[in-house]
Amino acid sequence: MKSTCLLFLCLLTGISLHAQVKSISAKITDAMGTPLAGNFLLTDTVGKIIKSNGFNGNIAITGLNNTLLRLKLSSILFTDTTFNIRYAGKTEVDLGTIVPEENTTTLGQVTITSSAPLMRYGNNGNLEVNVAGTILASSSSVNEILSRTPGLTVNEGVISLQGKGEAIIYLNGTLVPGERLASIPTSQITKIEIIANPSARYDAGGRAVINITTKAPGGNGLSGRVSQHLTASDFAGTNANTFVDLGYSKNKLSLSANIALLKGSGRELLYTVRNRPDSSDYLNSALTTDWNRDFNVYATYGLGARYRFSSGSVLSLSYSGNRDHLDGTVDSRNRITTLTTENTYGSSIARDELRKNNTMIADFTKSTDTLGSGVFFSAQYSGYRTGNNDQIDEFGATAPRYLQNAFSQRLNITSLQADRTKFFRKDLKLETGLRFSNVGNNSDTRFLIADSLDGPYQPDAALSSIFDYNETIAAAYASLSANAGKLGIVLGVRSEWTTYKLSTSAGEGQDFGKEYLNIFPNLQLELPLENGNKFRASYNARITRPRYQALNPFVMYQDAFTTIEGNPNLVPEKAHAFELSANFKKTEVKMGYTYTIDPLSGAALRGNTPESYVLKSINISRDHTFLASITRPFSIGDWWQSINTASITYGKAFDDKYGYATGKAKPQAYVYSSNTFSLKHGIKLQLLAWYLGDRHYGIRHDNKRSIVTAGFEKSMLNGNLKLGLTANDIFNRLISEGDYNVGKTQVYYNRRYGNNHFKLTATYRFGGTEGAAQPQRQAQPENSRAN
């Protein structure tokens, strides 16, 4: 009977029984163009289910062979929406952009208790870690969040991916400098995406990309968040972090503002032993440096505006800045023993430093078809200003000395970018882009010395210098994504033409200039296996350029016999990374190898007197690193979710210039586990722990480190208020420690931070509805090297 009715209907409408719908596609967004998530149900006209699944902004249904269909979209975010689809001359039906009616129904006495998974692997193999609702969200800074993220380590401000190396940071798809991280409210962060094998569209700097996704206050009208963090540590003292985020949306216009204030103290303690055992040149230096920092109001702030001309045309303007005033003291004690003498030298530095950073970005995005093709334009200007006027008192020598260190720096960055994405069909995409950036870095370092505190102070030409650096990078890239049968292929290439000029008055004065072209190819292959499993293979060429300050040969005083100096002879390090990985249900297994030329490192090198040492960045010859890892999340209902990962890294570095003593390389173990327990009455218990074993990589040795962190969180007022208590680094094992031999000197170091602390947090959300994740920008500013 059904077949007879269908035949009769086809005869009435003139539809051929052989002409049928083969595929259906659509984009689902709200009125502001933000992708919406939900579920779809595809049936025939008599209600037989053909396909059903979830979606997140896009629907692509293939493998159909029907003439008449009914598609139903459902979500708690919008009212149910139904489409009747019939063949009308096209076998591939594109419904374009669908904007369902917002669901304004209030759910009385209904509580949704399901939780999003703590982590997942995206279609491209990138690891996505949820932050909201986990122990990560109780962090007061982005660096703290990243140090608690699986596979990532933060050591002396450098963020690294285990087995890969230093990573660059993106915020909602935009490359950001280290200074910008402090202005990101942790309460807004929804997830961390770790891109171990970046495509050509990403900046070539860094070994990996970490993309931080935030969520703006949503809904029409005014909404926002207020968050207060109070931290107490026996070692580092106390501090208070206050975050305020506001958003306003109406029709096509969205406005946002945020401010963060940090007030309190911090501490860092470094113990270093430098030993020259050779009897003809014997020296033992035991140096203790104690940084007691007074955060005399650290303020970060931002404004943003976004206007949607149409569903696929958006203009965004943003401003962000920070003003940090650092006071405090740096106390140093250096006991120096030679064959004939033993003396203790000391110094005390009264810090007075002011940093002012400002960034403005304008970008425009326009979609050109419903498949996802579009264009993107961006312009950026960043200005960084740093100045300090430190007073230094030396004692322990035959007569005390008094120094004044005045330092000023101006860093200006401008960049322009244009990108084009073209879909020829759903499985064939070409991405191209151009980018131009210019950096000007100028600094003036002046040391004045006197025999008494009241002066007179005389300039010290040996410690003073003027530095000028200008760099221009022109980049172009192309990336092609296609399918060859079941095999997915991404083939890309990025070229960067770099020109720089460097001038310094340090020493007898130096002038450098160079032009060079770098080509960075990349290839990624993905092969689907049975039961949803996948196999991937990739190759990436990457570059890590020295930070601008590392090139500046200005002198940073640490004590009478120790200085920190830049190195204008540094060259970028280049890495070639190969990786094989496979997904087996929820388990991810990886094996990789990275070969690095001119890797960037650092060492304590002999100064121009027998007792003096200079800390500076250097290039060593090469490095080989092998990695094997396994990651597995699991859950028991909604009450226990866990992320677990383990890896083995084997690295061996080589040096042929600085006289490093070569030792035996040994594997390094890494284990990570993060667990969230959701109990009744809005209570969550969270436990995070990781262990990083000893690392022997030929010329250096790093001691093992570990951390155990526990947290408690209570949700109240329908989830709008959250109170939390966190005990971080409970056993006080997060210590940077190691040793190496360079030249005739044995060096041991032990650096401690204020990680062992208790933290109280309170976050209140008001107005609007929960916002959607911010759309990802593509702008890629160069200021990641500003710090």
N, C-alpha and C positions, 0 to 999 in steps of 0.2 A: 504493500500500500504506500510506503514511504517513497519507494523508487518511482511508482506511478505518479505520485503528486509532484516529485521533483522534476520528472520528465515533462509533465503538463506545464509546470511553472517555467521551465526553460523554453518551451515552445511559445508561451505567451510573451516572454521578454526577449526572445530572439537570441538567447545565449547558446553558444556551441558547447556541446558536451565535452569537447576536446580542449576548449580554451579555459584554463583554470588558473587560480591564484597559486603562485609558487612560494612567495615570501611576503612578509609584512614587516615594516619598520616604522619607528616613530620616536620622537623625543618628547619627554614629559617634564614640564617645568612649571614653576609658579609665575605670577604676573611679573616678577622681577627677573625672570630668566634663570632662577636657581633650580638645578635638577631636583626632582622629587623622587622618592622611593616608594615602592608599594608592590602589589602583586597583580598579575594579569591572568585572565581565564579566557581561553579561546575555544569556542564550541561551534558545531554546525547549527543549522537552523532548527533542528529538532532537539537540541540540547546535549548532544553527545560531546564529551570533553575530548578535544584534540591535543591541546597543550596547556600547561599552567606552570607558572614560575614566578619568582620575584624579579624586580627590576630596580635600577638605581639611575633614573634619568633617561635611559635608552632601552628600547625594545627592538630586538632583531630576531624574527621567527622565520626559520627556513624549513625546507623539506616538506612543504605543503602540496596538496594536490586536490584543491577544493574550489567550488564555484561560488558558494554562498557561505559566509562565515559571520560569527558574532564575537566581538572582542570586548571584554569587560575589564576595566581598571578599577582597583580598589585600594584604599589606604586610609589610615586614621587622619592623614593630612588633608584629604579632599573628599568630596562626595563621590559615590560610585558613578562611573562614566562608562557608557556602552556605545559601541559603534557596530553598525551592520555593514558588512563588506561583501561586495560581489564583483565578479570579473567585469571589467569595463574596457577591455582592449589591452591591459597591461598585466603581465604575470607577476611583476614585482610591484607591490602596493606600498607607497610611501605616504604615510598619514601626516608627515610634516611635524611641526611643533604643536603639541597638545597642551593647553593650559586649562586644567580642570578647575571647577569651582571650589573655593576654599571651604573646608569643613569647619563650620562655626558651632557645631553642636557641642555642648558641655557634657562631659562624661561624669555624671554624678555617681559618687560612691563606687567608682571603678578604679582599680589600681593595676597598672601594668608592671609586672615584676620580672619579665624576661630581660636579660642583659646581653649586650653585644659581646662577641668573642673578644678576648684580650688581644689576639693577633690573628692575622691571616696573610696568605701569600696572594698577591694580585696575579692577573693573567700574565704579566711580564716577569714574574718571579720576584718582584720587589716585596720586601717584608713590611707590613703595615701593623703598627703597634698602637692600640687604643690607649689614650691617656685619661680621658674623662672617666671618672668613677673608679680609678685605680689609685694605687699608692703614689704613682707618678704625679698625680694632680696636686698632691700636697707640697710639691717642691716650690721653693721661692724664686728660682731662676731657671732659665732654659738650660744652662750648663748642668744644673743639678738634675733636671729631668733626663738629659742625655747620658749622664753618668750612670743612671739607673735603667737605661734602655738596653735590651739584649744585644750583645755583640759590640757595643760602643764603650770606649774608655776615654776619660778626660784626664790628661796629665799635663800640669803646668800650663793650662789654658788651651792645649792642643786636643782637638776632638778626633779620634781615630776609630776606624772600623777594624775589628779583629781580623788579622790576616791580610788586610788591604793597605792600611796606612791612613794618613790625614784626610779628612773629609771636608767638603765645603757645604755650607748651610743655605738652604732655600726656605723662604717663608711664603706659603701659598704659591709656590712655583716661581718665586723671585729670589735671586741670589742676594744675600744680605751680609753686611760686615759683622765682625765680632761685636763691635760696639752696639749694633742694633739689637742683639739678643736680649740685652738688659731691659729693653722697652717692651718686650712681648709679655703681656699678662699671662701667667701660667694657667689661670682659670679659664682662658679662652681656647687653650690648645686641646684639640680633639684627638689628633693622632700624629704619630711620627712615621714617615715612610723612609725606609732605608733602601737606596738604589745602589746596589753593589756594582752594577755594570751600566753606567749611564750611556745613553745614546748620543749622537752627534749634536742634538739640539741643546744639550747642557754644556755649560762652560767647561773647557778642557782642564781647568785647574783642579787639583785635588784628586785623590784616588777613588773617592766615592761621593755620592750626593745624599744628603739628609734633608728631606722636605718636611717642614713643619706645617700642619694644616690647622687653622684656627676657625672658630665659629663666632660670627658676629651676633649680637643680640637681635632676635628676629621679631616678626609680627609688625603690624602697623602701629604708628605712634611711637612713644618713648619707651625704651627698655634699657636694661643695663645690669651690671654686676658691681658689687663692692666686696672686696676681699681684704682681710687683715691677717698677717702672719707675724707671730712673735717667736723668736728663736733664742734659746739660752744654751750656753756652752761654758764649761769650767775653763776650757783652754782659750777660747776666742772671745768670750764675753757675750753680750746680748745685742740684738738688733731687731728692728721692727720694719716690716714691709707693708705698705698700703697700696692697693690697686683699685682704681675706679675706671670702669668702662661704660660708656653711654652710646646708645644708638637710636636713631630716629628714621623712620621710613614712612613715606606717604606717596602713593601712586608710583611714579617712575624715579623718585629721588630717595637716596639713602645717605644719611650722614652718620659719622662716628667720631668719637673722641675718647682718649684714654690718658691717664696720668698715673705714674707710679712713683712713690717716695720711699727711699731707704734711709734710715737713720740708725746709727749704732756703731758697733766696733767689729773688728776682725783681726785675725792674727795668723802669722805664718812663721815657722821656725825652721832654719836650715843649719845643719851641722855638717861641715866639710873637713875632711882630712886630706892633705896633700903631702906625700912622703917621697923623698928622693933618697933611697937607701945606699946609693953609691958613696963610698967613704970619701972619694975625692970631691964630692959635690953634695954632701949630706945636708938635708933640711927636712924638718917636720913642722907642718903648719896645721894647727887645730883651730878651725874658725867656726864661731857660732854667730849667726845673724838672726836677729829677732825683729820682725816687722809687726809693729802694733799700729793698726790702721784705725783711724777715726773717720767714719763716713759722715762728714759734716753736711748732710743733706745731699743725697744722690737723687736727682729728679729726671725722669724720662717722660715724654709726652708725645702725643700724636693727634692729628686731625685727618679725616678722610671724607671725600664726597664721591658719590657714584650716581651717574644719571644714565638711564636706559632710554635711548631714543626709540628703540623697537626691541622685539624679542631677541634679535641677534646683533644689536648695535649698542655698545656701552662705552662711556667715557668715564675714567677714574682719575681723581686727583688725590694725592696724599702728601702729608708732611709728618716727619718724625724727628725728634731731637732729644738730646739729653744734656744736662748740666751737672757735672760731678765735682764736688769740692772735697779733696782728700787732705786731711790733717793726720797727725800722729807722729810716731818716732820710729827710727830704725837704729837699733843698738847692735854694735859689733864688737866682738872680742876675739883676738887672734893671738894664740900662743905660738911663737916661732922658736924652734930649737935648732941650733947648728952645732958643729963640732966644738965650738968655743963659747957660744953664748946661748942664753935662754931669756927671752923677754916676752911680755904680754903687751900687745898694742890694742887700743880701743878707739872707737869713734861713736858719736851720737849725732844722728841727723834729725833735725826738726823739719818735717815734711809740710809743704804748702803748695799743693798742686790743684790746678783748675782745668777741666776739660769741657769744651763746648762743641757739640756735634749737631749738624742739621742736614737733613736729606729731604729733597722734594722730587716726586715722581709723577709724571703724567703719562697715561697710556690709553689707547683706544683699540677696541676689539670689534670686529664686524664679521658676522657669519655670512657666507655667500651661497650656501645651499643647505639642505636638510640632512645631508650625510655627515656634516661636521667640518666642511671646508670653511676657511676664513682667513682674515688678515689681522695682523697685530702690529701696532706702532707704539714705541715707548721713548721717553726722554727723561733723563735724570741729572740732577746736580746734587753733590754732597760737599759740604765744607766741614773740616775738622780743625779745631784749634786747641792746642795744648800749651800750657805755660806753668812753670814751677819756679819757686824761689826758695831753695832749701838752705838752711843754716847747718854747717857741719863743724863739730868740735872733735879734734883729734888729741889723743894723749897716749903716753907710754914711751914716746921717743925722748931724746935728750931735752926737747922743749916742746910744749904744746903748739898746735897749729889750729887756725880757725879759717874755714873756707865758706864761701858763698857760691852756690851753683844756681845760675839762672839759665833756664832753658825755654825756648819758645819754638813752636812748630805750626806750620800752616800746610794743610793737605786739602787740595781741591780736586774733585773728580767729576767729570762730565761724560755722559754716554748717550748714544742714539742707537736704536734697534728697530728692525723691521723683519717680520716673519710672515711666511705664507704656508698654509696647509691646504693641500688639494687632494680630495678623495675622487679617484676615477671610478671606483666602485667600493663596496663595503670592505673588501679585503685587499685593496690596493691604494696606498696613501703615499704622497710625496710631501715632505716637509723641507722648506728652504728658508734661509735667513741671512741677514747681514747685520753686523754690529761694529760700532766704532766707539772707542773710549780713549780719554786723555787724562793723565794724572800729573799733577804738579805737587811736589813735596819739597818744602823749604824749611830749614831749621837753623837756629842760632844757639850754640852752646857756649856759655861764658863761665869760667872759673876764676874767682878772686881769692887771694890768700893773704892772711895777716898773722902777725905774731901775738896779737891780743884781740879780745873780743870786740873792742871798740875801734880796732883798725890802727892805721890805715890799711885798706885792702888793695892789693896790687894784682893786675891780671896775670894769669898763668897761661902763656901761649901754648904750652905743651898739652894742656887739658882742654883748651878752647878750640872751637872750629865752627865754620859755616858750611852748610850742606845744601846742595840744590840738585833736584832730580826731576826729570821730565820723561814720561813714558807714553807712547801711543800704540794701541793695539787695534788693528783692523781684522775682523774675523768674518768668515763666511762658512756656511754649512749646508749640507744636503743629506736627507735621510729618507730611504725608501723602505716601506713596509709592504710585504706581499705574501701570498700563499702559493706554494708550489705543491699542489695536492693537499696532503695533510700537514706538510712542513711549513711552519711560519718563519719568515725571513725578515730581519731588519738589517739593512746594509747602509752605513753612513760614513761620511768623511767631514772633518772640520779642519779648516786652515786658518792660521793666525799669523799675521805679519806684525812683528814687534820691533819698535824703534825706541831706543832710550839714550839719554845723555845724563851723565852724572859728573858733578863737580864738587870738590871738597877742599877746604883749606887745611885739613888735618895733616900733620907731619909737614912735609915740604910742599903740600898741595898736589892734588891729583885730578885728572880729567879723563873720563871714560865715555865712549860712545859705541853703539853697536846696532846693527840691523840683522834680523834673522827671520826665516820663515819656518814654521812648524806645521806638519800635516799629521792629523790624528784620525786614523781609520777605526771603525768598529764594526763588528759583525755579531749578530745574535741569531741563533737557530732554536726553534721550539717544535717539538714533535709530540703530539698527543698520543698517549698510550691507552690501554683499556682501563675501564672503570674510572675515567676522569683523571688518571695519572698523567704526568708530563715529564719529558726529558728536555733539557736545555744545554746549549753550548754557546760560549761567547768569547770574544777577543776584544780588548779595549786598549788604546794607547792614550796615556794621560800625561799631564805636566803639572808640576807644583813649583810655582815661582816663589822666590824669597819674599817675605814680608818687607814692606818698604823700610821699616825701621831697622831690619836686619842688615840692609845695605848701607845704612848711615853710620859712618865711622866715628860718631860722636861718643864721648866718654860718659858712662853712667857710674858714678862713684858708689862703691860698696864698702870699702874700708881702705886704709892707707896703702895696702898691698894688693888689693883686688879691685879690678874695674870690669865693667861690662861694655863691650865695644861692638859696633856693627862692622860688617865686612863687605866692602864694595866689590870684592872679587868673586862673590857668590854667583853661581849660575843655577838656572832652574834644573830640578831633577825630572827625569823622564822615566815613565814606567810602562811596561808591556804586560798586561794581565790576561791570563787564560783561565777559564772556569768551566767545569761540568757540574750540572746539578740535576736532581730528579725529585719530583713530588710523588709520594706514594700515600694517597689519601691525605692525611694531615701531617705527614712526616716529610721534611725537606732534608735532603742529603747533598752536600757540596764537596767538591775537590777543586783546588785552584793552585796556580803558580804565577808569581809576579817577579819579573826581572826589572831592576831599577838601575839606571845609569846616573851617576853623580848625586846619590841620595843626600839630602840635607840632614845635618846632624849638629852637634855642639860639643865643645870641650873646654877644659881649663888649660890654656897654653902658657908657656913661660913668657914673662914680661921682659922689660929691658933692664931689670936689676935682679940679683940672685933671689930675692925674697918675693918678687911680684909675680902675679898671675893675671891673665886676661881671659875673661869668659866671652866666647864669641861663637857665632854660627859658622859652620864650615861645610864643605862638600867632601864626602869620602868617595871612594872609587865606584863601588857597585854593591848590589845586594840581591840575594836570591831568597825568596820566601815561598814556602809551601803551606797549604791549608787544607784540612779536612774537618768538616763540621756536620752535626746533625741537630735538627730542631724539631720539637714535637710539643704542640699544645694539647691539653686534654681538659675535660670538664666532667663534673658529676652533677647533672641537672643544672639549675641556675645558682646553686649555693656554693660551688667550688669551681673556679676556673684557674688554670695554671699555664704558664709559658716555661718551657725548659729547653735549654740549648747547651751543647758541649762541643768543644773544638780542640784540635791539636795544631799548633803552628810550629813550623821549623824554619828558622831564618839564619842565614850566614852572610855577614857583611865583610867587605874587604877595604883596606886603606893602603895607599902607596905613597902618601905625602907627609902625614903628620906623625908617623912613627908609633902608631898604635901597636900594642902587643897583641898577637893573635892567639886566641884560645880555642877550645873545643866548643862547637855549636851543639846545643841540646834542644829537644822539643819543649814547647811551652803549652801547658794545659789551661783551658778556660771552661768554667762551668757556671751556668746562670739559671736561676729559678725565681719566678714571680708568681705569687698565689693570692687570690682574692676569695674570701669567704663571705657570702651574703647571707646574713641572718635575718631574723624577724625584726619588726619595728624599725626598719630603715637603718639597721646597724651593719657595718662592714668591718671585717678584720682583714688585714693585709700583711703579707710577709714576703720580703724580697731578700735574696742573698746571691752573691757571686764571688767567685774565686779565680784569681789570675796567678798562675804558678810562676816559678823562677824562669827567667828568659836569658839564655846564653846564645848570643848571635855572633860569635867570632871575635869581636873587638870590644864588646861591652857585656855587662851582666846587670840585669834588673832583678831585684828581689821580689818575692811573691807578695801579693796584696789581696785583700778580701773585704767584704762588707756584709753586714746583716742589719736590715732595717725592718721595723715593725710599725704598723699604723692602725689606728682605730678611727672610724668615721660614723657619725650619726646624722641622718637626714630628718628634717622637721619642716613644718609648715608646708605640707604637700611637696616636699623636695626643694622648695625655694631657699631654705637655709640649711647649710651643712657645716657641722662642727667636727674638727678632727684633732688628733694628737698623734705625733710621729716621733719615734725614737730612732735616730739615724746613726749608722755605724756604731752599733751597740758595743762591740768589743774593741773599738778603736784600732782597726787593722788597715785602714786606708792610708798608707804611708808610702811615699815615693822614695825608694832607696835603691842604691846600686853602686857599682865600682867599675873602673877601667884603668888601664895603663897607657899613657901617651908620652912619647919621648922617654925621659928617665923618671917620670913622675907616676906614682900610684895615687889614684884619686878615689876616695869613698865619699858618698853623700847620703844624707838622710833628711828628707823634707816632710814636715808635718803641717796639716791644715786644721781648720776648725770644723771638721766633718762630724765629730762626735758631739751631738747636740739633741735637745728636745725642742719640738716645735708645736705650737698651738695655732690652728687655722680656723677662720670663720669666713664663710662666703655666702652672700645673700644675693639672690637674683630677683629682679622685679620687672614688671611690665612685659607686654608682648608674649610671644610664644617662643619655644626653643628655636634658635636660628639654624639655618643650614650652613654647611661648611662653605667657607669663602671660595669663590671661583679661583682657579689657579692662574696666576699671571705667568707670563713668560719672560718678563724683563730680567736681564742678567747683569746687574751692576758689578763693577770691578772692585768695589771697596772691601771685599773679603780679605784683602791683604793690608788693610789699613792698620790693623793692630799688630 
